[in-house]
Amino acid sequence: MFVELSWQEALKRIADLGWPSVELSFEHIRVLCEEPDIEDTAARFQTVAAEVGIAVPQVHLHLLANVASRDEEQRRADIKVVKRQLDFCELTGIGVGVIHPGGWDVPRNSDAWHRVNSLRVEAFRELCEYAAERNVRLAVENMHDRIGVGAGLRRNFGAEVWELLDLADAVGSPVMGFCLDTSHANIQGLDLPAAIREMGELLIALHISDNDGTGDLHWVPMRGNIDWPPVVQALRDINFAGPFNLEIPGERGCPPEFWDARVQYALQVVQILLQG
């Protein structure tokens, strides 16, 4: 929500509506990191966040970054963008950067699949080393398979928990963890409480939203068909200590004058869920 606003306006608006913390959107960090003096920009960002009284513990890094691209020029360009955003995280004290695993539309078990996996491991080793030097952790987000128009099933790496676990094992960095996107998991048909327990201590960030299983709708919890109490209990069982962070762009489908009401409603839903 509020990505159409400037980052200053968005922070103030969300804080005024009662939220104690927020994930910095990829739209806003892109704008912030395009400014030439990143140190000055980071200082201004910290000042505004402190003035409005909101914490920013995590950020969605470059949404379209494909760090496993077979196009070497594109891969290096995307890694460069992510590194600049990690510099911003260091300067502002943002501790977790959410990132997609990359490597889209490659047939499973093909030569290309194995080549892309090698590129992915290589890229994340590089990025994890860079992040560790800046006291930032990388949270690789689970994805979901999709039905491509006229192309049948489209496989996305990271749609299954075991793929993320294999990646973490291959990279071997203590700064790598996972971000659970509940909408992605629901589309994939995963058992959400089981996925949470399987990720265990490697689960370091959340993208909480709901859907009806038919698409990546990103609604407020309780609007779709996810059974939320067992999800919350599983998070308690693994002692998850991060924010119950919502990612609900699907709620923007209304006139702007209703956005505040939707964000306040989302906060009330979260408070009720977490009280149970």
C-alpha positions in Angstrom: 0.0 0.0 0.0 1.0 3.6 -0.5 3.7 2.9 -3.1 2.3 5.8 -5.2 3.3 8.2 -2.4 6.8 9.5 -1.8 8.7 7.4 0.8 8.4 10.3 3.3 4.6 10.4 2.9 4.3 6.7 3.0 6.3 6.3 6.2 4.2 9.0 7.9 0.9 7.7 6.7 1.5 4.1 7.9 2.9 5.3 11.2 -0.2 7.6 11.7 -2.4 4.6 11.1 -0.9 2.8 14.0 1.6 0.4 12.5 4.8 0.0 14.5 7.0 -1.2 11.7 7.0 -1.6 7.9 8.9 -3.3 5.1 10.5 -0.7 2.8 9.1 -1.4 -0.6 11.2 -2.2 -3.7 9.5 0.8 -5.4 10.8 3.2 -2.7 14.3 1.7 -2.2 14.8 1.9 -6.0 14.1 5.7 -5.8 16.2 6.1 -2.7 19.2 4.3 -4.2 19.0 6.3 -7.5 19.9 9.4 -5.6 23.6 10.2 -6.1 24.6 10.8 -2.4 23.5 7.6 -0.7 24.9 8.5 2.6 22.9 11.8 2.7 19.8 10.0 1.5 20.2 7.3 4.2 20.6 9.9 6.9 17.4 11.7 5.7 15.6 8.4 5.7 16.6 7.6 9.3 15.6 11.1 10.4 12.1 10.8 8.9 11.5 7.2 10.3 12.6 8.4 13.7 10.4 11.5 13.6 7.3 9.6 12.7 8.1 6.8 15.1 8.2 3.7 12.8 10.7 0.9 12.6 12.0 -0.4 9.2 13.5 -3.9 9.9 13.4 -5.3 6.4 13.3 -4.3 2.8 12.2 -5.9 -0.5 15.3 -5.7 -2.6 15.2 -5.2 -6.4 12.0 -7.1 -7.4 13.0 -8.0 -10.9 16.6 -8.9 -10.1 17.5 -12.2 -11.7 20.8 -13.1 -10.1 20.7 -16.5 -11.8 20.3 -15.1 -15.3 22.2 -16.9 -18.1 22.7 -13.4 -19.6 26.0 -12.5 -17.9 25.6 -8.8 -18.5 22.1 -8.7 -17.0 23.2 -10.9 -14.1 26.1 -8.6 -13.2 23.8 -5.5 -13.6 21.2 -7.0 -11.2 23.8 -8.0 -8.6 25.2 -4.4 -8.8 21.8 -3.0 -8.0 21.3 -5.3 -5.1 24.7 -4.5 -3.7 23.9 -0.7 -3.7 20.6 -1.5 -1.9 22.6 -3.5 0.6 24.8 -0.4 1.1 21.7 1.5 1.9 20.6 -1.2 4.4 23.9 -0.9 6.2 23.6 2.9 6.4 20.1 2.8 7.7 20.3 -0.2 10.0 17.8 -2.3 8.0 18.7 -5.9 9.0 17.0 -8.1 6.4 16.8 -7.8 2.6 14.2 -10.0 0.9 15.2 -11.3 -2.5 13.8 -13.6 -5.2 15.9 -16.7 -6.1 16.0 -15.9 -9.8 16.4 -18.2 -12.8 12.9 -18.1 -14.4 11.4 -20.3 -17.0 14.1 -23.0 -17.2 12.9 -26.6 -17.8 13.5 -28.7 -14.8 16.4 -31.2 -15.0 17.6 -29.8 -18.3 21.2 -28.8 -18.8 20.1 -25.2 -18.5 18.4 -26.0 -15.1 21.7 -27.3 -13.7 23.7 -24.4 -15.2 21.3 -21.8 -13.7 21.5 -23.5 -10.3 25.3 -23.1 -10.5 24.9 -19.4 -11.3 22.4 -19.0 -8.5 24.7 -20.5 -5.9 27.6 -18.5 -7.2 25.6 -15.2 -7.1 24.3 -15.9 -3.6 27.7 -16.7 -2.2 28.9 -13.3 -3.6 25.9 -11.5 -2.2 26.0 -13.2 1.2 29.6 -12.2 1.6 28.8 -8.7 0.7 25.8 -8.6 3.0 27.7 -10.1 5.9 30.2 -7.3 5.7 27.3 -4.9 6.1 25.6 -6.7 8.9 22.6 -7.5 6.7 20.9 -10.9 6.2 19.4 -12.1 2.9 16.0 -13.7 3.0 15.3 -15.7 -0.1 11.6 -15.7 -0.9 9.6 -18.9 -1.8 8.0 -18.7 -5.2 5.2 -20.6 -6.9 4.8 -22.6 -10.2 2.4 -21.0 -12.7 0.4 -22.0 -15.7 1.8 -20.1 -18.7 -0.6 -19.1 -21.5 -0.2 -21.8 -24.1 2.9 -23.1 -22.4 1.6 -25.4 -19.7 3.2 -25.6 -16.3 5.9 -23.0 -15.7 8.4 -24.1 -13.0 9.9 -21.5 -10.7 12.8 -22.4 -8.5 12.0 -22.0 -4.8 8.4 -23.1 -5.1 9.2 -26.0 -2.8 10.8 -25.7 0.6 13.4 -28.4 -0.1 14.8 -26.3 -3.0 15.4 -23.4 -0.7 17.0 -25.7 1.9 19.3 -27.1 -0.8 20.2 -23.6 -1.9 21.1 -22.6 1.7 23.1 -25.7 2.1 25.0 -25.1 -1.1 25.7 -21.4 -0.4 26.8 -22.2 3.2 26.5 -18.7 4.6 25.1 -17.9 8.0 23.5 -14.7 6.7 21.2 -16.5 4.3 17.7 -17.3 5.5 14.2 -17.4 4.0 11.2 -15.2 3.6 7.9 -17.1 3.6 5.3 -15.6 1.2 2.1 -17.2 2.3 0.2 -16.3 -0.9 2.9 -18.1 -3.0 2.8 -21.1 -0.7 -1.0 -21.3 -0.8 -1.0 -21.2 -4.6 1.6 -24.0 -4.6 -0.6 -26.1 -2.3 2.0 -26.2 0.5 1.1 -27.1 4.1 1.9 -23.7 5.6 2.5 -24.8 9.2 4.6 -27.7 8.0 6.6 -25.3 5.7 7.2 -23.0 8.6 8.5 -25.8 10.8 10.7 -27.1 8.0 12.3 -23.7 7.5 12.8 -23.4 11.2 15.5 -21.0 12.3 16.2 -20.1 8.7 12.8 -18.3 8.5 13.8 -14.7 9.1 11.1 -12.7 7.2 7.5 -12.9 6.3 5.3 -11.7 3.5 1.9 -12.3 5.0 -1.2 -12.3 2.7 -4.2 -14.4 1.7 -5.7 -15.7 -1.5 -8.2 -18.4 -2.6 -5.6 -20.6 -4.2 -6.3 -19.5 -7.7 -3.8 -16.6 -8.1 -1.3 -14.4 -6.4 -4.0 -12.1 -5.0 -2.2 -10.7 -1.9 -5.3 -10.0 0.2 -5.5 -9.2 3.9 -5.6 -12.4 6.0 -9.1 -13.9 6.5 -10.2 -12.8 3.1 -9.1 -16.0 1.3 -8.9 -19.7 2.3 -5.7 -19.9 4.4 -6.3 -21.3 7.8 -4.5 -18.7 9.9 -4.5 -19.9 13.5 -2.3 -23.0 12.7 0.1 -20.6 10.8 0.4 -18.3 13.8 0.9 -21.3 16.1 3.7 -22.7 13.9 5.5 -19.3 14.0 5.3 -19.4 17.8 6.5 -23.0 17.8 9.8 -22.0 16.0 10.1 -18.9 18.1 9.9 -16.6 15.1 11.0 -13.2 16.3 10.6 -11.0 13.3 7.6 -8.8 12.4 4.3 -10.2 11.2 4.8 -8.3 8.0 1.9 -7.9 5.5 2.4 -7.7 1.7 -1.1 -6.8 0.5 -0.9 -5.0 -2.9 -4.2 -6.7 -3.8 -6.0 -4.4 -1.4 -5.1 -1.4 -3.5 -8.1 -2.1 -5.8 -10.2 0.6 -4.4 -10.3 4.4 -4.6 -7.4 6.1 -2.7 -9.8 7.7 -0.2 -10.5 4.1 1.1 -6.8 3.1 1.5 -6.5 4.3 5.1 -9.6 2.3 6.1 -8.2 -0.8 4.5 -4.8 -0.4 6.3 -6.5 0.2 9.6 -8.7 -2.9 9.0 -5.5 -4.9 8.2 -4.0 -3.9 11.5 -7.1 -4.9 13.4 -7.0 -8.3 11.7 -3.4 -8.8 12.6 -3.9 -7.8 16.2 -6.8 -10.3 16.6 -4.8 -13.1 14.9 -1.8 -12.6 17.2 -3.9 -12.4 20.3 -5.2 -15.9 19.7 
